[in-house]
Amino acid sequence: MQFHRRQIMAAGLGLTVTSLLAHPPRANARNCSPVQTVSASEFGLLPDLNTDQSKIIQRAIDETATKGLPLFLSPGIYLLKRIKLRSGSRLLGIPGQTILNLSGPDALLSADGGSDIALSGLIFDGNQIPLGKGYGLITCRNIKHFNIDNCRFQNSGRHGIAVYGCAGRISDVEVTQAAKTGIFSLDADGLEISHNHIHHCANNGIQIWRSSIGPDGTIVAHNRVEHIKAQDGGSGQNGNGINIFRADEVIVTGNRISNCVFSAIRCNAGSNIHMTSNSCNKLGEVALYAEFGSQGAIIANNIVDDAATGISVTNFNNGGRLAVVQGNIIRNLSKHRGPDQRGKGIFVEADTVITGNLVENAPTLGIGVGWKKYMRDVSVSNNIIRHAHIGIGITAHQRAGHALITGNMITGTQNGSIRAMKKSQPIGPDLSSNPSNEYNNLTITNNVSV
């Protein structure tokens, strides 16, 4: 009797080494042994067949989950569709070699309710088969303690990964060529998305959404997100590296985001948001955006290079306010990118501290404060602005609130260091050297203009 090479791997090394690599035992653990892995070949699942094997793998998943055992899939291609995961399901493969190909509509894998689901070392290929609304290649609903790691999701007809009301971790995953969004989360209940590579998606890289405004707390950390389009158009709902909607208390930190049609990070109606230590470049609109009802944002220690606008905290007319913008480097803005003329380093409207930032090469404004009457309680201090058309522009509307402009260094401007603005046009003298009694709501002191 002749044995296929892959069958030998599944029966030998695949049963023990794979489980050890996926979850090695702790160094100090006592009386512990690696969990035995069951090979899917024992149920008759064979790689590289041109027939759908959904029924076979479904039986294998059901039986191993009931027994609490991981299911190992040997290298090769498997044609599958509509596979259901249950509590305790754990699927393991050989990274880069175990490929699950979608053979029909709807999610390749899905889970609805339950806990303790894990996927590792698998490639999910959607073959660009259209998926129903809300589906990803894997779709999870109301799952506690799930873990997806060291997997690849490609060619999805909608989302790469879609999770609803879930708690768990998505890490060390690659998502590419998704027809909508790389990773989509709605109403998370304790989610971490970290150390992933998401690229060449049609609408968004990562979306953290809620059905209604409220605490979410998702952590989005140390991901690489790049080449994101806005295939479905719109005024900002698409084309973003990381998109937050109605979700409060989300932490976005340490990500590298580039080549997005709109924003690197866009928060709409989400409060108490952290955008910290991200590296962002080649953005078609505002790189770091808190808008429309977003209240409470820390935007700190980021680098923005080559965008239409660097940072924006706006829509005070819709409740957008309350931010600290600190310690960012923003450079090489372009007023010709995006849907209209931009070219601003930082733009804010209400209840915001702007301090310790460096803005360089801003073709319209280094820092913009307020729009028409929408300005209240803004402090701009200890920033350096180099080579801007106008250094700092402040709304001149008679109903605008108060602003403090102090201790800033502004060099190489073309049309004044500190100017009152009527919409987008400067009016009156340069306030850095000719203070005006006309603006009693402005305190301008100790700035250096060269």
C-alpha positions in Angstrom: 0.0 0.0 0.0 1.4 3.4 -1.0 1.0 6.4 1.2 0.6 10.0 0.0 3.3 12.4 1.3 0.6 14.7 2.8 -1.1 11.8 4.6 2.2 10.9 6.2 2.6 14.5 7.4 -0.9 14.5 8.9 -0.4 11.2 10.7 3.0 12.0 12.0 4.5 15.5 12.4 1.2 17.2 11.8 -0.4 15.6 14.9 2.1 16.8 17.4 4.3 19.5 16.0 1.4 21.6 14.7 -0.2 21.7 18.1 3.1 22.6 19.8 3.8 25.4 17.3 0.3 26.9 17.6 0.2 26.8 21.4 3.5 25.8 23.0 3.3 24.7 26.6 4.4 27.1 29.3 8.0 26.7 30.5 7.0 26.3 34.1 3.9 24.2 33.6 3.6 21.1 35.7 2.1 17.8 34.7 1.1 19.2 31.3 1.3 17.5 27.9 0.5 18.8 24.4 -3.2 18.4 23.4 -3.6 15.6 20.9 -4.6 16.9 17.4 -7.0 14.9 15.3 -6.3 14.8 11.6 -9.2 15.6 9.3 -8.1 12.7 7.1 -9.4 10.3 9.7 -12.9 11.5 8.6 -12.1 11.1 4.9 -11.2 14.7 4.2 -8.5 14.7 1.5 -6.6 17.6 -0.1 -6.6 18.7 -3.7 -9.9 17.1 -4.7 -12.1 18.9 -7.3 -15.2 18.1 -5.3 -16.9 20.0 -2.5 -16.1 18.4 0.9 -18.3 20.5 3.2 -20.3 17.6 4.6 -17.1 15.7 5.6 -15.4 18.6 7.3 -18.7 19.6 9.0 -18.9 16.1 10.7 -15.2 16.4 11.7 -15.7 19.8 13.2 -18.8 18.7 15.2 -17.2 15.6 16.6 -13.8 17.2 17.6 -15.5 20.2 19.1 -17.7 17.9 21.3 -14.5 16.1 22.5 -12.6 19.4 23.0 -9.9 18.4 20.5 -8.2 20.5 17.7 -8.8 19.4 14.1 -5.8 19.5 11.9 -6.0 20.0 8.1 -3.0 18.8 6.2 -1.5 20.9 3.3 -3.5 21.2 0.2 -6.7 22.8 -1.2 -10.2 22.1 0.1 -13.4 23.2 -1.6 -15.9 24.2 1.1 -19.0 26.3 1.7 -21.3 27.2 4.6 -19.3 25.5 7.3 -20.7 26.0 10.8 -18.4 26.3 13.9 -19.6 25.5 17.4 -18.3 26.1 20.9 -14.9 24.5 21.2 -14.2 24.4 17.5 -10.5 24.7 16.8 -9.1 24.3 13.3 -5.3 24.2 12.6 -3.4 24.1 9.3 0.1 24.5 8.0 0.7 28.3 7.4 0.8 29.1 3.7 -0.1 25.6 2.6 -3.6 24.7 4.0 -6.1 26.5 1.7 -9.9 26.6 2.2 -11.5 27.7 -1.1 -15.0 29.0 -1.1 -17.2 26.9 -3.5 -20.5 28.7 -3.1 -22.3 31.8 -1.6 -22.4 33.0 2.0 -19.6 32.7 4.5 -17.0 30.0 4.1 -17.1 29.6 7.9 -19.6 31.0 10.3 -20.4 30.8 14.0 -23.5 32.0 15.9 -23.3 31.9 19.6 -20.9 30.0 21.8 -17.3 30.4 22.9 -13.7 29.2 22.7 -13.3 29.1 18.9 -9.8 29.2 17.4 -8.4 29.2 13.8 -4.7 29.1 13.0 -2.5 28.5 10.1 -5.2 28.6 7.4 -5.7 30.4 4.1 -9.3 31.4 3.2 -9.8 32.2 -0.5 -13.2 33.6 -1.5 -12.6 33.5 -5.2 -14.4 36.8 -5.5 -17.7 35.0 -5.1 -20.3 37.6 -4.0 -21.3 37.3 -0.4 -24.6 38.4 1.3 -24.8 41.7 3.1 -22.7 41.7 6.3 -20.8 38.5 5.5 -17.1 37.9 5.5 -15.2 34.8 4.6 -15.6 34.0 8.3 -18.6 35.5 10.0 -18.9 35.3 13.8 -21.9 36.4 15.9 -22.0 36.7 19.7 -18.9 34.6 20.3 -16.9 34.8 23.5 -13.2 33.9 23.6 -12.4 33.5 19.9 -8.9 33.7 18.5 -7.9 34.0 14.8 -4.1 34.0 14.2 -1.6 33.3 11.6 -4.2 33.1 8.8 -4.7 34.7 5.4 -8.0 36.0 4.0 -8.0 36.8 0.3 -10.4 37.5 -2.6 -13.5 38.0 -0.5 -16.7 39.0 -2.3 -17.5 41.3 0.7 -15.5 41.5 4.0 -12.5 39.5 4.8 -13.5 38.9 8.5 -16.9 40.0 9.9 -17.6 39.8 13.7 -20.8 40.9 15.5 -21.0 41.2 19.3 -17.8 39.3 19.7 -15.0 39.1 22.3 -11.6 37.9 21.3 -8.5 38.5 19.3 -7.6 38.8 15.6 -3.8 38.8 15.3 -1.0 38.1 12.8 -3.5 37.9 10.0 -3.2 39.1 6.4 -6.3 40.3 4.6 -6.1 41.3 0.9 -8.4 42.0 -2.0 -11.6 42.3 0.0 -14.5 43.7 -2.0 -15.7 45.8 0.9 -13.7 45.9 4.2 -10.7 43.9 5.5 -12.0 43.4 9.1 -15.5 44.6 10.0 -16.7 44.7 13.7 -20.1 45.7 14.9 -21.0 46.0 18.6 -17.8 44.4 19.9 -17.7 43.1 23.4 -13.9 43.0 24.2 -12.0 42.8 20.9 -8.3 43.2 20.0 -7.1 43.6 16.4 -3.3 43.6 16.4 -0.3 42.9 14.3 -2.2 42.3 11.1 -1.5 43.3 7.5 -4.5 44.6 5.6 -4.1 45.8 2.1 -5.7 46.4 -1.3 -9.3 46.5 0.0 -12.0 48.2 -1.9 -13.6 50.4 0.7 -12.0 50.3 4.2 -9.2 48.5 6.0 -10.7 48.1 9.5 -14.1 49.2 10.6 -15.2 49.4 14.3 -18.9 50.2 14.3 -21.8 50.1 16.7 -25.5 50.0 16.2 -25.9 52.9 18.5 -23.5 55.2 20.3 -21.9 53.6 23.3 -18.8 52.0 24.9 -16.9 49.6 22.6 -13.3 49.5 23.9 -11.8 47.7 20.9 -8.0 47.9 20.8 -6.5 48.4 17.3 -2.7 48.2 17.6 0.4 47.7 15.5 -1.3 46.8 12.3 -0.1 47.7 8.8 -2.9 49.0 6.6 -2.3 50.2 3.1 -3.7 50.7 -0.4 -7.4 51.3 0.5 -9.8 52.5 -2.1 -13.2 54.1 -2.0 -14.9 52.0 -4.6 -18.4 52.7 -3.4 -17.8 56.4 -3.2 -19.3 58.7 -0.6 -17.9 61.7 1.4 -15.7 59.8 3.8 -17.5 56.6 4.8 -15.2 54.7 2.5 -11.5 55.0 1.7 -10.2 54.9 5.2 -7.5 52.8 6.8 -9.3 52.6 10.2 -12.9 53.8 10.4 -14.7 54.2 13.8 -18.4 54.9 13.9 -20.5 55.4 17.1 -17.9 53.4 19.0 -16.6 55.0 22.3 -13.3 54.3 24.1 -11.5 52.7 21.1 -7.7 52.7 21.3 -5.9 53.0 18.0 -2.1 53.0 18.5 1.1 52.1 16.8 -0.3 51.4 13.4 1.4 52.1 10.0 -1.2 53.4 7.6 -0.6 54.5 4.0 -2.1 55.1 0.6 -5.7 55.5 1.5 -8.1 57.5 -0.7 -9.5 59.3 2.4 -8.2 59.1 6.0 -5.8 57.0 7.9 -8.0 57.1 11.0 -11.5 58.5 10.8 -13.8 58.7 13.9 -17.4 59.7 13.4 -19.6 60.1 16.5 -17.2 58.1 18.7 -16.0 59.6 22.0 -13.0 59.1 24.3 -10.9 58.0 21.4 -7.1 57.4 21.4 -5.1 58.0 18.2 -1.5 57.7 19.4 1.9 56.9 17.9 0.6 56.0 14.4 2.6 56.6 11.2 0.5 57.9 8.4 1.4 58.9 4.8 -0.1 59.4 1.4 -3.7 60.2 2.4 -6.2 61.8 0.1 -8.1 63.7 2.7 -7.7 64.4 6.5 -5.2 61.9 7.9 -6.5 61.8 11.5 -10.1 62.9 11.8 -12.5 63.3 14.7 -15.9 64.5 13.4 -19.7 64.7 13.9 -20.4 64.3 17.5 -17.0 62.9 18.5 -16.4 64.2 22.0 -13.1 63.5 23.8 -10.1 62.6 21.6 -6.4 62.2 22.4 -4.4 62.7 19.1 -0.8 62.5 20.2 2.7 61.5 19.0 1.6 60.6 15.4 3.5 61.3 12.2 1.6 62.5 9.2 3.5 62.9 5.9 1.8 63.7 2.6 -1.9 64.2 3.2 -4.5 66.8 2.2 -4.9 67.9 5.9 -3.0 66.5 8.9 -5.4 66.5 11.9 -9.0 67.8 12.1 -11.4 68.0 15.1 -14.6 69.4 13.7 -18.4 69.7 13.4 -18.9 71.6 16.6 -22.4 72.4 15.2 -23.1 68.6 15.5 -21.4 68.2 18.9 -17.9 67.6 17.8 -15.5 68.9 20.4 -13.1 68.2 23.3 -9.6 67.1 22.2 -5.9 67.2 23.0 -3.7 67.4 19.9 -0.1 67.1 21.2 3.3 66.1 20.0 2.5 65.3 16.4 4.8 65.8 13.4 2.8 66.9 10.3 4.5 67.7 7.1 4.1 68.0 3.3 0.4 68.8 3.0 -1.2 69.3 -0.3 -4.2 71.6 -1.1 -4.8 69.8 -4.3 -5.5 66.4 -2.8 -9.0 65.4 -1.7 -12.5 66.5 -2.7 -11.7 70.2 -2.2 -8.9 72.6 -1.3 -7.3 71.5 1.9 -3.6 72.0 2.8 -4.0 72.6 6.6 -1.7 71.1 9.2 -4.2 71.1 12.1 -7.8 72.3 12.2 -10.0 72.4 15.3 -13.2 74.1 16.5 -14.0 73.7 20.2 -12.7 72.8 23.6 -9.3 71.7 22.3 -5.7 72.0 23.4 -3.1 72.2 20.6 0.4 72.0 22.0 3.9 70.8 21.2 3.3 70.0 17.5 5.5 70.6 14.5 3.9 71.5 11.2 5.9 72.0 8.1 5.0 72.7 4.5 1.3 73.6 4.8 0.1 75.4 1.7 -2.9 77.0 3.3 -2.8 77.1 7.1 -0.3 75.6 9.6 -3.0 75.6 12.3 -6.7 76.7 11.8 -8.9 77.6 14.7 -12.7 77.8 14.2 -15.0 78.2 11.2 -17.5 81.0 11.2 -19.1 81.2 14.6 -18.1 77.6 15.5 -15.1 78.2 17.9 -14.9 77.9 21.7 -12.2 77.6 24.3 -9.1 76.7 22.1 -5.5 76.9 23.4 -2.7 76.9 20.8 0.7 76.9 22.6 4.3 75.9 22.1 4.0 74.7 18.5 6.5 75.1 15.7 5.1 76.0 12.3 7.5 76.2 9.3 6.8 77.2 5.7 3.0 77.6 5.8 1.1 80.0 3.6 -0.4 81.4 6.8 0.9 80.2 10.2 -2.2 80.3 12.4 -5.6 81.4 11.2 -8.5 82.2 13.6 -12.1 82.8 12.8 -13.1 86.4 13.0 -16.8 85.8 13.5 -18.2 88.1 16.2 -20.1 85.2 17.8 -17.1 83.0 18.1 -15.7 82.0 21.5 -12.3 82.5 23.1 -8.9 81.4 22.0 -5.4 81.6 23.5 -2.5 81.8 21.1 0.8 81.8 23.0 4.4 80.7 22.8 4.4 79.5 19.2 7.3 79.8 16.8 6.3 80.6 13.2 8.8 80.9 10.4 8.8 81.2 6.7 5.1 82.1 6.1 4.0 83.8 2.9 0.9 85.6 4.1 1.3 86.3 7.8 2.1 84.4 11.0 -1.3 84.9 12.8 -4.3 86.1 10.9 -8.0 86.6 11.5 -10.0 84.7 9.0 -13.4 85.2 7.3 -14.1 81.7 6.1 -11.0 80.9 4.1 -9.8 84.4 3.5 -7.4 86.4 5.9 -8.6 89.9 6.9 -6.8 92.7 8.7 -3.2 92.9 9.8 -0.8 90.2 11.0 -1.9 89.8 14.6 1.6 88.5 15.7 3.0 92.0 15.2 -0.1 94.2 15.2 -2.5 93.2 17.9 -6.0 94.4 17.3 -8.5 95.5 19.9 -11.2 94.4 17.5 -11.0 90.8 18.7 -11.6 90.8 22.5 -12.1 87.1 22.4 -8.5 86.4 21.4 -5.4 86.4 23.6 -2.3 86.5 21.5 1.0 86.7 23.4 4.7 85.7 23.4 4.7 84.2 19.9 7.9 84.3 17.8 7.5 85.2 14.1 10.5 85.0 11.8 
